[in-house]
Amino acid sequence: MKPSIFRPHFPNPQSPNSQSTNSRSAFPFVFRPMREEDIPELMEIEQRSFPTPWPESAYRHELRYGTDSLFYVLQPQKEASSETWWERLKGLWQSPRSPILGYVGIRLLSDEAHITTIAVHPDWRGRGLGKYILLMAIERALKYRVHFITLEVRASNRIAQNLYTDLGFQFVGVHRHYYRDGEDAWLMRLGPLNEGAIVHLQELRRAVEERLQNLQI
Ligand SMILES: CC(C)(COP(=O)(O)OP(=O)(O)OC[C@H]1O[C@@H](n2cnc3c(N)ncnc32)[C@H](O)[C@@H]1OP(=O)(O)O)[C@@H](O)C(=O)NCCC(=O)NCCS
């Protein structure tokens, strides 16, 4: 995607993901682009999260060739601020890398972004991470002038449906027998993403960030 098609989004000055280095260092999680070396670790989450998981090759293919796709992971932020540079360097050598707690995929269509996948590690669910990941993904998608966010969800997946309706997604239709095992998919949509809707999403994000700020990791 070319930067020239970006539309101004509405940065939140208090957000840990805005440009303020001070506030960012205090937030306990990092939302960053997925890399190929993340795939083996996230496959464990994938296999524990979906009845018909994507294979590793699908993620590799998307990361290498998916020019219209964005993928992100969420990790705990490593504590570094109170250490000297030498301690931080030693830490890089010695400590295991931060685990991946969740991830999300987005496909950019003309004026729409489609959530292709989202999952949180089973041990980390129910604490607000899924909501945070989805809100961050929507924020990233907004930079590409999208006006709607769409997704499919299994008809039986009440937890995910609750997450989506909490954020303002609405049910817009059913794809009969959409999944390989024959289950129907609900098609859900968020938007139009006008300024009022974006401000509301920012408020939701601020609330979940506050919740995550106090999470013990
Ligand atoms: C769906 C999923 C990503 C949610 O992640 P999570 O970190 O557990 O979600 P959160 O803690 O942020 O919860 C967000 C909302 O989801 C709903 N929710 C979460 N857990 C729930 C539960 N056990 N029962 C009912 N609703 C639940 C609530 O509306 C919650 O909002 P609240 O915390 O304000 O009550 C996670 O359950 C998951 O990975 N599931 C397997 C993969 C999957 O189904 N992905 C969706 C494919 S469409």
The ligand as an SDF file (V2000), in Angstrom:
LIG
                    3D

 48 50  0  0  0  0  0  0  0  0999 V2000
  -12.7510  -14.7800   20.4610 C   0  0  0  0  0  0  0  0  0  0  0  0
  -11.4640  -14.5120   21.2600 C   0  0  0  0  0  0  0  0  0  0  0  0
  -10.3980  -13.9400   20.3070 C   0  0  0  0  0  0  0  0  0  0  0  0
  -11.7780  -13.4790   22.3520 C   0  0  0  0  0  0  0  0  0  0  0  0
  -10.5590  -13.1780   23.0400 O   0  0  0  0  0  0  0  0  0  0  0  0
  -10.5520  -12.8310   24.5960 P   0  0  0  0  0  0  0  0  0  0  0  0
   -9.2120  -12.2470   24.9050 O   0  0  0  0  0  0  0  0  0  0  0  0
  -10.9880  -13.9850   25.3940 O   0  0  0  0  0  0  0  0  0  0  0  0
  -11.6900  -11.7050   24.6420 O   0  0  0  0  0  0  0  0  0  0  0  0
  -11.8020  -10.5120   25.6980 P   0  0  0  0  0  0  0  0  0  0  0  0
  -11.3620  -10.9450   27.0380 O   0  0  0  0  0  0  0  0  0  0  0  0
  -11.1820   -9.3030   25.1030 O   0  0  0  0  0  0  0  0  0  0  0  0
  -13.3860  -10.3320   25.7520 O   0  0  0  0  0  0  0  0  0  0  0  0
  -14.0140   -9.4710   24.8190 C   0  0  0  0  0  0  0  0  0  0  0  0
  -15.5110   -9.7150   24.8800 C   0  0  0  0  0  0  0  0  0  0  0  0
  -15.7930  -11.0150   24.3790 O   0  0  0  0  0  0  0  0  0  0  0  0
  -16.8890  -11.5610   25.1200 C   0  0  0  0  0  0  0  0  0  0  0  0
  -16.4340  -12.7040   25.9010 N   0  0  0  0  0  0  0  0  0  0  0  0
  -15.1540  -13.0340   26.2370 C   0  0  0  0  0  0  0  0  0  0  0  0
  -15.1500  -14.1860   26.9290 N   0  0  0  0  0  0  0  0  0  0  0  0
  -16.4410  -14.5790   27.0380 C   0  0  0  0  0  0  0  0  0  0  0  0
  -17.0810  -15.7080   27.6360 C   0  0  0  0  0  0  0  0  0  0  0  0
  -16.3970  -16.6570   28.2610 N   0  0  0  0  0  0  0  0  0  0  0  0
  -18.4400  -15.8040   27.5250 N   0  0  0  0  0  0  0  0  0  0  0  0
  -19.1600  -14.8620   26.8730 C   0  0  0  0  0  0  0  0  0  0  0  0
  -18.5990  -13.7590   26.2710 N   0  0  0  0  0  0  0  0  0  0  0  0
  -17.2670  -13.6430   26.3620 C   0  0  0  0  0  0  0  0  0  0  0  0
  -17.3640  -10.4630   26.0590 C   0  0  0  0  0  0  0  0  0  0  0  0
  -18.3050   -9.6860   25.3520 O   0  0  0  0  0  0  0  0  0  0  0  0
  -16.0840   -9.6910   26.2730 C   0  0  0  0  0  0  0  0  0  0  0  0
  -16.3170   -8.3610   26.6740 O   0  0  0  0  0  0  0  0  0  0  0  0
  -16.1860   -7.9720   28.2350 P   0  0  0  0  0  0  0  0  0  0  0  0
  -14.8050   -8.4150   28.6540 O   0  0  0  0  0  0  0  0  0  0  0  0
  -16.3140   -6.4880   28.2560 O   0  0  0  0  0  0  0  0  0  0  0  0
  -17.2640   -8.7360   28.9270 O   0  0  0  0  0  0  0  0  0  0  0  0
  -10.9530  -15.8040   21.9700 C   0  0  0  0  0  0  0  0  0  0  0  0
  -12.0100  -16.3620   22.7050 O   0  0  0  0  0  0  0  0  0  0  0  0
  -10.4040  -16.8500   21.0040 C   0  0  0  0  0  0  0  0  0  0  0  0
   -9.2200  -16.8430   20.6500 O   0  0  0  0  0  0  0  0  0  0  0  0
  -11.2610  -17.8020   20.5870 N   0  0  0  0  0  0  0  0  0  0  0  0
  -10.8520  -18.8640   19.6640 C   0  0  0  0  0  0  0  0  0  0  0  0
  -10.6660  -18.3410   18.2630 C   0  0  0  0  0  0  0  0  0  0  0  0
  -11.9190  -17.6880   17.7360 C   0  0  0  0  0  0  0  0  0  0  0  0
  -13.0390  -18.1370   17.9740 O   0  0  0  0  0  0  0  0  0  0  0  0
  -11.7260  -16.5840   16.9870 N   0  0  0  0  0  0  0  0  0  0  0  0
  -12.8230  -15.8630   16.3810 C   0  0  0  0  0  0  0  0  0  0  0  0
  -13.0210  -16.3580   15.0140 C   0  0  0  0  0  0  0  0  0  0  0  0
  -14.3690  -15.5360   14.2030 S   0  0  0  0  0  0  0  0  0  0  0  0
  1  2  1  0
  2  3  1  0
  2  4  1  0
  2 36  1  0
  4  5  1  0
  5  6  1  0
  6  7  2  0
  6  8  1  0
  6  9  1  0
  9 10  1  0
 10 11  2  0
 10 12  1  0
 10 13  1  0
 13 14  1  0
 14 15  1  0
 15 16  1  0
 15 30  1  0
 16 17  1  0
 17 18  1  0
 17 28  1  0
 18 19  1  0
 18 27  1  0
 19 20  2  0
 20 21  1  0
 21 22  1  0
 21 27  2  0
 22 23  1  0
 22 24  2  0
 24 25  1  0
 25 26  2  0
 26 27  1  0
 28 29  1  0
 28 30  1  0
 30 31  1  0
 31 32  1  0
 32 33  2  0
 32 34  1  0
 32 35  1  0
 36 37  1  0
 36 38  1  0
 38 39  2  0
 38 40  1  0
 40 41  1  0
 41 42  1  0
 42 43  1  0
 43 44  2  0
 43 45  1  0
 45 46  1  0
 46 47  1  0
 47 48  1  0
M  END
$$$$
